[in-house]
Amino acid sequence: MFHELSPGSAFWLPHGTRIYNKLVQFIRTHLRERGYDELVTPNIFNLDLWHKSGHAMHYKDNMFCFDVEGQEFAMKPMNCPGHCLCFAGAIRSYRDLPIRYADFGVLHRNELSGALTGLTRVRRFQQDDGHIFCREDQIEEEVVGALNFMKDVYKTFGMTYKLELSTRPAKALGEIGLWQRAEKALANAMDTFQGPGTWRENPGDGAFYGPKIDIKVMDAMDRVHQCATIQLDFQLPIRFDLQYTTDSKEKGQQFARPVMVHRAMLGSVERMFAILCEHYGGKWPFWLSPRQAMVIPIHADFNDFCSEVQQRLHKEGFYADVDLSKEKFNKKVRTAQLAQYNLQLVVGKSELENGSVNIRTRENEVKGEMKIEDLVAMMKQLDAERK
């Protein structure tokens, strides 16, 4: 929900929070498997940081700035400068690279009130943000890894995508040779990932600080969304004087500058929630659903056993409720279906005697009787396979 006392900042109520947390947990599982280290970084920085990064010059109007003891501070609108500070906080060797940072920190951007649009354009949000610091010879491998990460995420959601390479713009910063090598590395990565001729080029549409891969995602209604992104950045490592020791003994070659890869899979979690809500039509798959099971007694005589089943499922980590109201049985089943519970677990005399439930799906398909232990195992499998 939204409130006029905090425009552009969503209040996540219990069921929405369940989905939000599942999305973050989903990405965290991938991060661990793919060698990322998660960071927790400050929300407030002295504006000197943003002058150093260059954001103050180009982005200050979109930042929430305020005075702290005579100095100007701001809420962070992005994580990358903070991650540069983390990289610079220790001596780095070429053997340490790549270093992969992830961050779900809260971001604030001072969007105009007229530009605010539901969850797709907000002032307070979180990204599944990530930055990779690598050597130039590691760019291709790291980008292929990020593309595979993206592929696995959107395959799980049942969404398709198209890739575009955005190259050096007219007002680009940095040496042309470096740009050409970076663009070649991105092109090679996309060829390796899905084959030559399967992506298109956007000449001159890259960011001023480096080329990027634009990922256009299509939902169930074939609408195009810009969510995931992979961008190379040569400028922040220069601005923050980031360096690592090389294996060279030659004078002037003992240190080198890392390349920074910005990447996000969901983009804004808020925006992805809105896209998925329409993509699924409100019928969330079991693993994402905030209403996974409703336990329904045929008669009040079975209420106690139904409560026991609900508590067992709750302890197993599932979102299960029990309908102990005085409504008729058919009304209870219909109410659970309309509320988009994935499973209705019906209990009568036979189920009570056998320690089981009779399963119906959201689509009113009767699956039949199943022991509680087998039900828990089935639900765990659905969750693990993200179905």
Secondary structure by P-SEA (a helix, b strand, c coil): cccccccccccccaaaaaaaaaaaaaaaaaaaaabbbbbbbbccccaaaaaaacccccccccccccccccbbbbcccccaaaaaaaaaccccccccccbbbbbbcbbbbbcccccccccccccccccccbbbbbcccaaaaaaaaaaaaaaaaaaaacccbbbbbbcccccccccaaaaaaaaaaaaaaaaaaccccccccccccccccbbbbbbbbbccccccccccbbbbbcccccccbbbbbcccccccccbbbbbbbbbbccccaaaaaaaaaaaaccccccccccccbbbbbccccaaaaaaaaaaaaaaaccccccccccccaaaaaaaaaaacccbbbbbcaaaaaacbbbbbcccccccccccaaaaaaaaaaaaaacc
